[in-house]
C-alpha cells in the first residue's frame, strides 16, 4: 500500500470506521483499565457506543463532504455515553469542524484539529484532572504543533504523534495516584490512542496496536482508597449516581447551569452548542441534577446509572439505554396499564403471557432512557400507567416519566424480575394507578429474590474470597454463595434463601443454564425442601443463568 500524503473526505470516514472497529474489539480491555473516578468499568463500552452512533449517522445521512462533517458532529453529540464518551464526542466534533474549513487535510490541518480537540475537551470538563484522556490529548496536540513544519510527510508526522500519545499514556499513572496504586494507565487515554493509530492505519495500512492490558493487581482496583482530587469537599469515590441528559437551552444559560452542577457533584462534562448540550455528572442528588436542567432549559433523554451497582456487578456490557426496543404486548381494556422493563425474550414472553401492556428491553447494563419509557407510555391508550423497572438502576429513570407526559404515571420500585412478576400478579386493571401502587408494592416486597452470575474479578465478600471465574449467588447485591460450579452456587444460594415459611420457588433460566443443571437444582429442592412448589420459566436473560423468586 502506497503511503498517503493527505487525507480525502472518504479517508476520514475510513479512519472513523477503523476507530469504531478497534473500540468494539478492545472495549473489554479498556473497561478493565477503568478505575477513575470510580471503577464502573464502562469506558471502553461507552467510547465504542459513541463511535457506533457516529458511523450510523454518517451512513444514514452523508452524501457529500459538508454532510459528513455535520454527521460526525451531530452523531457524536447525540450518541455520547458516559464521561469518556462525552469527552470523546467533543474531540470528534472539533476534528470535524476543523477539517470542514480546510482545503486539504494534511499535516497542518491535522495539527490544528488536534489542538482544537484538546482545547474543546478541557473546556467541556468543569474540573479538568491531569493523568486522563485530557492530558494525552493535550500533549499529543503540543507535539503535533511543534513538528508540523519539520516535514510535510504525513506518515512520518503521524508516527511521531502516535508515539507521543503512547509515551503520554505511560506517564498518566505519575499524574494520577489512583492509577499508580491500581497499576494501570488511563482507560480514556488508551482509547484516544486507538484514534491516533486509526489515522496511521489508513495512511499506510499498518495494524492498529492492541491497548495495554490491565495487570493482575488491577483486579483490586475497587479497593484503592478514595482520595480528594480537587480542593472541594466532595469525594468523587463517594458519588453514587451518574446522571446524563440532553439539555435544550439558550447558550448564554449554560455557564449558570454548570455552576449549579458544580455545587452538587463532580466528573461534570457539558458539550454542545447552538441550543443543544449533552450533559454528564456524578452526584448523590439525582433530583437536584435534573432540576438544575429544568431551571436552565428543557432536559430530555435522561439516564441515571447507579455506580455502586456497577462496581458490584462489573460484568460484560451488552447494551446501554437508547438501544432499547418497545413491544406492545396486549390490548388495553381497563383504567390502568402496566409497562415492564425486561431482559431476555423468554422473560418478555412471561410478562406478555401475564397480560402486561408493553415491555421495554433493558436491565443490568442495558439501562433504557426516559425517552424509551415515554415512548411505551404514550403508545398505550390508558391515561394511568404503572412502570415496573425490575432493576435498581432503572427506578430513578422511571420516576422521571410522570413529569414528562400528560398521563398519570407511578412506579412500583421492583428491583428484580421475580419481584416484577409477583407485583404484576397483584395488578387490578379496574383500579387506578395509585390504588395499584400499594398492593403491587406489597406483593413485590413479599418475594425473596436471588440470582447467579459469574465473577469477573477477585474480591472479598461476606461469603468469603471470590476469584475471577467463580460462580456466585447473590441476593440484594450481597454475595451469599461461591462455587466453581454454577449448579452448586445456585443450590447453596437457595439453601440460604428458603425457610419453612416459603411455599413457592420460581426458577427463571437464562443464557448459560442447561437442562442438566435445572434438573439437579429441581431434584435438590424436591429432596431438601419438599414443602415448596417449583416453577421453571425459560427467561433467556443475559449474564445471569438463574433468577430465583421465593415466596
C-alpha positions as CSV (number, residue, x, y, z in Angstrom):
1,X,0.0,0.0,0.0
2,X,1.4,3.4,-1.0
3,X,1.7,6.0,1.8
4,X,-0.8,8.8,1.6
5,X,0.4,12.4,1.8
6,X,-3.0,13.9,2.6
7,X,-6.4,12.5,3.5
8,X,-9.6,12.7,1.5
9,X,-13.1,13.0,3.0
10,X,-13.6,9.4,2.3
11,X,-10.3,8.6,4.1
12,X,-11.6,10.3,7.3
13,X,-14.7,8.1,7.1
14,X,-12.4,5.1,6.9
15,X,-10.4,6.3,9.9
16,X,-13.6,6.6,12.0
17,X,-14.7,3.1,10.9
18,X,-11.3,1.7,11.8
19,X,-11.6,3.5,15.2
20,X,-15.1,2.1,15.7
21,X,-13.9,-1.4,15.0
22,X,-10.9,-1.1,17.2
23,X,-13.0,0.2,20.1
24,X,-15.5,-2.6,19.6
25,X,-12.8,-5.3,19.5
26,X,-10.9,-3.9,22.6
27,X,-13.7,-2.4,24.7
28,X,-13.3,-5.0,27.4
29,X,-9.6,-4.3,27.7
30,X,-10.4,-0.6,28.1
31,X,-13.1,-1.5,30.6
32,X,-10.6,-3.5,32.7
33,X,-8.3,-0.4,32.8
34,X,-11.0,1.9,34.1
35,X,-10.6,2.9,37.7
36,X,-11.3,6.6,37.6
37,X,-13.2,8.2,39.1
38,X,-14.9,5.1,40.3
39,X,-14.4,1.6,39.0
40,X,-17.6,1.5,37.0
41,X,-15.8,-0.5,34.2
42,X,-17.6,1.0,31.2
43,X,-15.0,3.4,29.5
44,X,-14.5,1.1,26.5
45,X,-18.2,0.3,26.1
46,X,-19.1,4.0,26.2
47,X,-16.5,5.0,23.7
48,X,-17.5,2.2,21.4
49,X,-21.2,3.1,21.6
50,X,-20.4,6.7,20.9
51,X,-18.5,5.7,17.7
52,X,-21.3,3.4,16.6
53,X,-23.6,6.4,16.7
54,X,-21.2,8.5,14.6
55,X,-20.8,5.8,11.9
56,X,-24.5,5.2,11.8
57,X,-25.2,8.9,11.3
58,X,-22.6,9.1,8.6
59,X,-24.1,6.1,6.8
60,X,-27.6,7.4,7.1
61,X,-27.1,11.0,6.0
62,X,-23.7,11.6,4.4
63,X,-23.7,12.2,0.6
64,X,-21.1,14.9,0.4
65,X,-18.3,16.5,2.5
66,X,-20.4,19.1,4.3
67,X,-23.0,16.4,5.2
68,X,-20.2,14.1,6.6
69,X,-18.8,16.8,8.9
70,X,-22.2,17.6,10.1
71,X,-23.0,13.9,10.6
72,X,-19.8,13.4,12.7
73,X,-20.6,16.4,14.8
74,X,-24.3,15.5,15.4
75,X,-23.8,11.8,15.7
76,X,-21.1,12.1,18.4
77,X,-23.1,14.6,20.4
78,X,-26.4,12.5,20.3
79,X,-24.7,9.2,20.8
80,X,-22.2,10.1,23.6
81,X,-22.4,7.7,26.6
82,X,-20.8,8.3,29.9
83,X,-18.0,10.6,30.9
84,X,-15.5,9.2,28.4
85,X,-18.0,9.2,25.6
86,X,-19.0,12.8,26.1
87,X,-15.3,14.0,26.1
88,X,-14.7,11.9,23.0
89,X,-17.6,13.5,21.3
90,X,-16.2,16.9,21.9
91,X,-12.9,15.7,20.4
92,X,-14.6,14.3,17.3
93,X,-16.7,17.4,16.9
94,X,-13.7,19.7,16.9
95,X,-11.8,17.5,14.4
96,X,-14.8,17.6,12.1
97,X,-15.2,21.3,12.4
98,X,-11.5,21.9,11.7
99,X,-11.5,19.6,8.6
100,X,-14.7,21.2,7.3
101,X,-12.9,24.5,6.8
102,X,-9.6,23.1,5.3
103,X,-8.9,22.9,1.6
104,X,-6.6,20.0,2.3
105,X,-6.4,17.5,5.1
106,X,-2.7,17.5,5.5
107,X,-0.3,17.7,8.5
108,X,-1.1,21.3,9.1
109,X,-4.9,20.6,9.2
110,X,-4.3,17.6,11.5
111,X,-2.2,19.6,13.9
112,X,-4.9,22.3,14.0
113,X,-7.6,19.7,14.6
114,X,-5.7,18.0,17.4
115,X,-5.2,21.4,19.1
116,X,-8.8,22.4,18.8
117,X,-9.9,18.9,20.0
118,X,-7.7,19.3,23.1
119,X,-8.9,22.8,23.9
120,X,-12.5,21.7,23.5
121,X,-12.0,18.6,25.7
122,X,-10.6,20.7,28.5
123,X,-13.4,23.3,28.1
124,X,-16.0,20.6,28.4
125,X,-14.9,19.5,31.8
126,X,-15.7,21.7,34.7
127,X,-12.8,20.5,36.8
128,X,-10.1,19.0,34.5
129,X,-7.9,16.4,36.0
130,X,-4.4,15.5,34.7
131,X,-3.5,11.9,34.1
132,X,-6.6,11.3,32.0
133,X,-7.5,11.5,28.3
134,X,-7.3,15.2,28.6
135,X,-3.5,15.0,29.3
136,X,-2.9,12.6,26.4
137,X,-4.9,14.8,24.0
138,X,-3.0,18.0,25.1
139,X,0.5,16.5,25.0
140,X,-0.2,15.0,21.5
141,X,-1.5,18.3,20.3
142,X,1.5,20.2,21.6
143,X,3.9,17.8,19.9
144,X,1.9,18.0,16.6
145,X,2.1,21.8,16.7
146,X,5.9,21.7,17.3
147,X,6.8,19.3,14.5
148,X,4.3,20.2,11.8
149,X,6.8,22.4,10.0
150,X,9.6,19.9,10.2
151,X,8.3,17.7,7.4
152,X,5.3,17.5,5.1
153,X,5.4,13.8,5.1
154,X,2.1,12.6,6.5
155,X,3.2,9.1,7.7
156,X,6.3,10.4,9.5
157,X,4.2,13.1,11.2
158,X,1.6,10.6,12.3
159,X,4.2,8.1,13.6
160,X,5.7,10.8,15.8
161,X,2.2,11.9,17.0
162,X,1.2,8.3,17.8
163,X,4.5,7.7,19.7
164,X,3.9,10.8,21.8
165,X,0.5,9.5,22.6
166,X,1.9,6.2,23.7
167,X,4.5,8.0,25.9
168,X,1.9,10.3,27.3
169,X,-0.3,7.4,28.2
170,X,2.6,5.7,30.0
171,X,3.0,8.9,32.1
172,X,-0.6,9.0,33.3
173,X,0.0,7.0,36.5
174,X,2.6,9.5,37.6
175,X,0.0,12.3,37.4
176,X,-3.0,10.4,38.9
177,X,-2.1,8.4,42.0
178,X,-5.3,6.2,41.8
179,X,-3.9,4.8,38.5
180,X,-0.5,4.1,40.0
181,X,-2.0,2.3,43.0
182,X,-4.1,0.2,40.7
183,X,-1.2,-0.5,38.4
184,X,-2.9,0.8,35.2
185,X,-2.8,3.6,32.7
186,X,-5.8,5.8,32.0
187,X,-8.6,4.0,30.1
188,X,-9.8,7.0,28.2
189,X,-6.3,7.9,27.1
190,X,-5.8,4.3,25.9
191,X,-9.0,4.7,23.8
192,X,-7.7,8.0,22.4
193,X,-4.5,6.2,21.3
194,X,-6.7,4.0,19.1
195,X,-7.9,7.0,17.3
196,X,-4.3,8.1,16.6
197,X,-3.5,4.6,15.4
198,X,-6.5,4.6,13.1
199,X,-5.1,7.7,11.3
200,X,-1.8,5.8,10.8
201,X,-3.7,2.7,9.7
202,X,-5.4,4.4,6.9
203,X,-2.3,6.4,5.9
204,X,-0.1,3.4,5.3
205,X,-2.0,0.2,6.2
206,X,-0.2,-0.7,9.4
207,X,-2.2,-2.7,12.0
208,X,-3.7,-0.9,15.0
209,X,-1.9,-2.0,18.2
210,X,-3.7,-3.7,21.0
211,X,-4.3,-1.4,24.0
212,X,-2.3,-2.1,27.2
213,X,-3.9,-4.8,29.2
214,X,-4.7,-4.3,32.9
215,X,-2.1,-6.1,35.1
216,X,-3.1,-8.7,37.7
217,X,-3.2,-6.2,40.5
218,X,-5.8,-4.1,38.7
219,X,-8.4,-6.6,39.8
220,X,-8.2,-4.9,43.2
221,X,-8.9,-1.5,41.7
222,X,-12.1,-1.3,43.8
223,X,-10.0,-1.5,46.9
224,X,-8.0,1.6,46.1
225,X,-8.5,4.2,48.8
226,X,-10.8,7.1,47.9
227,X,-9.0,10.4,47.7
228,X,-9.6,14.0,47.1
229,X,-8.8,15.1,43.5
230,X,-9.6,18.7,43.9
231,X,-10.0,21.4,46.6
232,X,-13.7,20.9,47.1
233,X,-15.2,18.9,49.9
234,X,-16.8,16.2,47.7
235,X,-15.0,12.9,47.5
236,X,-15.5,11.6,43.9
237,X,-15.4,8.0,45.1
238,X,-18.5,8.5,47.3
239,X,-20.6,9.9,44.5
240,X,-23.2,7.2,43.7
241,X,-25.1,8.2,40.6
242,X,-24.2,9.1,37.0
243,X,-26.8,11.4,35.5
244,X,-26.9,12.2,31.8
245,X,-29.3,14.1,29.7
246,X,-29.6,16.4,26.6
247,X,-30.4,20.0,27.5
248,X,-32.2,22.3,25.2
249,X,-31.3,25.8,26.4
250,X,-30.1,29.2,25.4
251,X,-26.3,29.2,25.0
252,X,-26.0,32.1,27.5
253,X,-27.6,30.0,30.2
254,X,-25.1,27.2,30.1
255,X,-22.5,28.8,32.4
256,X,-25.1,29.2,35.2
257,X,-26.2,25.6,34.7
258,X,-22.5,24.4,35.0
259,X,-22.1,26.4,38.3
260,X,-25.2,24.8,39.8
261,X,-23.9,21.4,38.9
262,X,-20.5,22.2,40.4
263,X,-22.2,22.5,43.8
264,X,-23.7,19.0,43.8
265,X,-21.2,16.7,42.1
266,X,-18.1,16.1,40.0
267,X,-16.9,14.5,36.7
268,X,-19.0,17.2,35.1
269,X,-18.9,17.3,31.3
270,X,-21.1,19.6,29.3
271,X,-20.6,19.6,25.5
272,X,-22.6,21.0,22.6
273,X,-23.8,24.4,21.3
274,X,-26.4,26.1,19.2
275,X,-29.1,25.4,21.9
276,X,-28.4,21.7,22.5
277,X,-26.0,20.2,25.1
278,X,-25.0,16.7,26.2
279,X,-24.6,16.9,30.0
280,X,-22.9,14.4,32.4
281,X,-22.4,14.5,36.1
282,X,-21.6,12.1,39.1
283,X,-23.7,13.1,42.1
284,X,-25.6,11.9,45.1
285,X,-28.6,14.1,44.4
286,X,-30.4,12.9,41.2
287,X,-33.3,15.3,41.7
288,X,-31.1,18.4,42.1
289,X,-29.1,17.5,39.0
290,X,-32.3,17.2,36.9
291,X,-33.9,20.3,38.5
292,X,-30.9,22.4,37.5
293,X,-31.5,21.4,33.9
294,X,-35.2,22.3,34.2
295,X,-34.3,25.8,35.5
296,X,-32.0,26.3,32.6
297,X,-34.0,24.8,29.8
298,X,-35.6,21.5,28.9
299,X,-33.8,18.3,29.7
300,X,-34.6,15.1,27.8
301,X,-33.4,11.5,27.3
302,X,-32.5,11.4,31.0
303,X,-30.3,8.4,32.0
304,X,-29.4,7.6,35.6
305,X,-26.9,4.8,36.5
306,X,-26.1,3.6,40.0
307,X,-22.3,3.5,40.0
308,X,-22.2,1.4,43.2
309,X,-24.3,-1.2,41.5
310,X,-21.9,-1.3,38.6
311,X,-19.0,-1.8,41.0
312,X,-20.8,-4.8,42.4
313,X,-21.7,-6.2,39.0
314,X,-18.8,-5.5,36.7
315,X,-19.9,-8.0,34.1
316,X,-19.8,-7.8,30.3
317,X,-21.6,-4.8,28.9
318,X,-24.1,-5.7,26.2
319,X,-26.2,-2.6,25.5
320,X,-26.9,0.7,27.2
321,X,-30.1,2.6,27.2
322,X,-31.1,4.1,23.9
323,X,-30.6,0.7,22.1
324,X,-33.9,-0.4,23.5
325,X,-37.0,-1.8,21.8
326,X,-40.6,-1.3,22.8
327,X,-43.1,-4.1,22.0
328,X,-46.8,-3.8,22.6
329,X,-47.8,-6.9,24.5
330,X,-51.6,-6.7,25.0
331,X,-54.6,-4.6,24.2
332,X,-55.7,-2.1,26.8
333,X,-59.0,-3.0,28.4
334,X,-59.1,-1.2,31.8
335,X,-58.5,2.1,33.6
336,X,-54.8,1.4,34.2
337,X,-52.0,-0.2,32.1
338,X,-48.5,-1.6,33.0
339,X,-45.2,-1.2,31.3
340,X,-42.4,-3.6,32.3
341,X,-38.7,-3.4,31.7
342,X,-37.2,-6.8,30.9
343,X,-34.1,-8.5,29.6
344,X,-34.4,-11.7,27.5
345,X,-37.0,-12.9,25.1
346,X,-38.2,-15.6,27.5
347,X,-38.8,-13.1,30.3
348,X,-40.6,-10.8,27.8
349,X,-42.8,-13.8,26.9
350,X,-43.6,-14.4,30.6
351,X,-44.8,-10.9,31.1
352,X,-46.7,-11.0,27.8
353,X,-48.5,-14.2,28.9
354,X,-49.5,-12.5,32.2
355,X,-51.1,-9.7,30.2
356,X,-48.6,-6.8,30.6
357,X,-49.4,-4.0,28.1
358,X,-45.9,-3.1,26.9
359,X,-42.4,-4.2,27.5
360,X,-39.2,-2.2,27.1
361,X,-35.9,-4.1,26.6
362,X,-33.5,-3.3,29.4
363,X,-31.9,-4.4,32.6
364,X,-28.5,-4.8,34.2
365,X,-26.0,-3.0,31.9
366,X,-28.9,-2.2,29.5
367,X,-30.5,0.8,31.1
368,X,-33.3,2.3,29.0
369,X,-33.6,6.1,28.8
370,X,-36.5,8.2,29.9
371,X,-37.3,8.6,26.2
372,X,-37.6,4.9,25.8
373,X,-40.1,4.7,28.7
374,X,-42.1,7.7,27.5
375,X,-42.4,6.0,24.1
376,X,-44.0,3.0,25.7
377,X,-46.2,5.1,28.0
378,X,-47.5,7.2,25.1
379,X,-48.1,4.2,22.9
380,X,-50.8,2.9,25.4
381,X,-54.3,4.2,25.3
382,X,-54.8,4.2,29.1
383,X,-54.5,7.5,30.9
384,X,-52.9,5.9,34.0
385,X,-49.7,3.9,33.8
386,X,-47.7,1.7,36.2
387,X,-44.0,1.1,35.4
388,X,-42.2,-2.0,36.7
389,X,-38.4,-1.2,36.4
390,X,-37.3,-4.6,37.6
391,X,-33.8,-3.3,38.4
392,X,-32.4,-0.8,40.9
393,X,-30.7,1.3,38.3
394,X,-33.9,1.8,36.3
395,X,-36.0,3.0,39.2
396,X,-34.7,6.6,39.2
397,X,-35.1,6.9,35.5
398,X,-38.7,5.5,35.7
399,X,-39.6,8.1,38.3
400,X,-38.8,10.9,35.8
401,X,-41.5,9.9,33.3
402,X,-44.6,11.2,35.2
403,X,-43.4,14.9,34.8
404,X,-42.7,14.4,31.1
405,X,-46.1,13.2,30.0
406,X,-49.7,14.3,30.4
407,X,-50.7,10.9,31.8
408,X,-50.6,9.8,35.4
409,X,-47.5,7.5,35.8
410,X,-46.5,5.7,39.0
411,X,-43.5,3.5,39.6
412,X,-43.6,0.2,41.6
413,X,-40.0,0.0,42.7
414,X,-39.3,-3.6,41.7
415,X,-35.6,-4.5,41.8
416,X,-35.7,-7.8,40.0
417,X,-37.7,-9.9,37.5
418,X,-39.2,-12.1,40.2
419,X,-40.4,-9.0,42.1
420,X,-41.9,-7.7,38.9
421,X,-43.8,-10.9,38.2
422,X,-45.2,-11.1,41.7
423,X,-46.1,-7.4,41.5
424,X,-47.9,-7.8,38.2
425,X,-50.0,-10.8,39.5
426,X,-51.4,-8.3,42.1
427,X,-52.3,-5.8,39.4
428,X,-56.0,-4.8,39.1
429,X,-56.7,-3.1,35.7
430,X,-60.0,-1.7,37.0
431,X,-58.3,0.2,39.8
432,X,-56.4,3.5,39.4
433,X,-52.7,3.6,39.4
434,X,-52.4,4.9,43.0
435,X,-54.5,2.1,44.4
436,X,-52.5,-0.5,42.5
437,X,-49.2,1.0,43.7
438,X,-49.9,-0.1,47.3
439,X,-51.0,-3.7,46.6
440,X,-48.3,-4.3,43.9
441,X,-45.5,-2.9,46.1
442,X,-46.6,-5.1,48.9
443,X,-46.6,-8.1,46.6
444,X,-43.1,-7.3,45.4
445,X,-41.8,-7.0,49.0
446,X,-43.1,-10.5,49.8
447,X,-40.7,-12.1,47.3
448,X,-37.2,-13.0,48.3
449,X,-35.0,-12.9,45.2
450,X,-31.7,-14.3,44.2
451,X,-29.5,-14.5,41.1
452,X,-26.5,-16.5,39.9
453,X,-23.7,-14.9,37.8
454,X,-20.0,-15.3,37.2
455,X,-17.4,-13.2,38.9
456,X,-15.3,-11.0,36.6
457,X,-12.7,-10.0,39.2
458,X,-11.3,-11.1,42.5
459,X,-12.9,-9.6,45.6
460,X,-13.5,-10.2,49.3
461,X,-17.2,-10.7,50.2
462,X,-19.2,-11.6,53.3
463,X,-19.4,-15.2,51.9
464,X,-15.6,-15.4,51.6
465,X,-12.9,-14.8,48.9
466,X,-14.2,-14.6,45.3
467,X,-11.9,-15.3,42.5
468,X,-12.4,-14.3,38.9
469,X,-14.4,-17.0,37.1
470,X,-16.2,-18.3,40.2
471,X,-19.9,-18.7,40.2
472,X,-21.6,-16.5,42.8
473,X,-25.1,-16.4,44.2
474,X,-26.4,-13.0,45.2
475,X,-29.4,-11.6,47.0
476,X,-29.9,-7.8,47.4
477,X,-26.4,-7.3,45.9
478,X,-24.8,-9.4,48.7
479,X,-22.8,-12.5,47.7
480,X,-24.2,-15.4,49.6
481,X,-22.7,-18.4,47.9
482,X,-19.4,-19.1,46.0
483,X,-18.5,-22.2,43.9
484,X,-16.6,-23.3,40.9
485,X,-19.9,-24.9,39.8
486,X,-22.8,-22.9,38.5
487,X,-25.3,-25.5,39.8
488,X,-23.7,-25.7,43.2
489,X,-23.6,-21.9,43.5
490,X,-27.4,-22.0,42.8
491,X,-28.1,-24.7,45.3
492,X,-26.1,-23.1,48.0
493,X,-27.9,-19.8,47.4
494,X,-31.3,-21.5,47.6
495,X,-30.3,-23.2,50.8
496,X,-29.7,-19.7,52.3
497,X,-32.9,-18.1,50.9
498,X,-35.5,-20.7,51.6
499,X,-37.1,-21.3,55.0
500,X,-40.0,-23.3,56.4
501,X,-42.5,-20.4,55.8
502,X,-41.9,-20.4,52.0
503,X,-44.3,-22.2,49.6
504,X,-43.1,-21.5,46.1
505,X,-39.8,-21.2,44.2
506,X,-39.7,-19.7,40.7
507,X,-36.7,-20.5,38.6
508,X,-36.1,-18.3,35.6
509,X,-33.3,-19.8,33.5
510,X,-31.1,-17.5,31.4
511,X,-28.2,-17.8,28.9
512,X,-25.6,-20.3,30.2
513,X,-28.1,-22.5,32.1
514,X,-28.8,-26.0,30.8
515,X,-31.3,-28.9,31.2
516,X,-28.9,-31.0,33.4
517,X,-28.3,-28.1,35.8
518,X,-32.0,-27.3,36.1
519,X,-32.7,-31.0,36.7
520,X,-30.1,-31.1,39.5
521,X,-31.5,-27.9,41.2
522,X,-35.1,-29.2,40.9
523,X,-34.1,-32.6,42.4
524,X,-32.3,-30.9,45.3
525,X,-35.4,-28.8,46.0
526,X,-37.6,-31.9,46.0
527,X,-35.3,-33.7,48.4
528,X,-34.2,-30.9,50.7
529,X,-37.2,-28.5,50.5
530,X,-40.2,-30.8,49.8
531,X,-42.7,-28.3,51.2
532,X,-42.1,-25.8,48.3
533,X,-43.6,-26.0,44.9
534,X,-41.3,-25.3,42.0
535,X,-42.0,-23.4,38.7
536,X,-39.4,-23.2,35.9
537,X,-39.6,-20.5,33.2
538,X,-37.2,-20.1,30.3
539,X,-36.2,-16.4,30.5
540,X,-33.2,-16.2,28.2
541,X,-31.7,-13.2,30.1
542,X,-28.1,-12.4,29.5
543,X,-25.3,-12.6,32.2
544,X,-27.5,-14.4,34.8
545,X,-28.1,-18.1,34.1
546,X,-30.6,-18.1,37.0
547,X,-33.0,-15.7,38.7
548,X,-34.9,-17.1,41.7
549,X,-38.0,-15.9,43.3
550,X,-39.0,-17.4,46.7
551,X,-42.5,-16.7,48.1
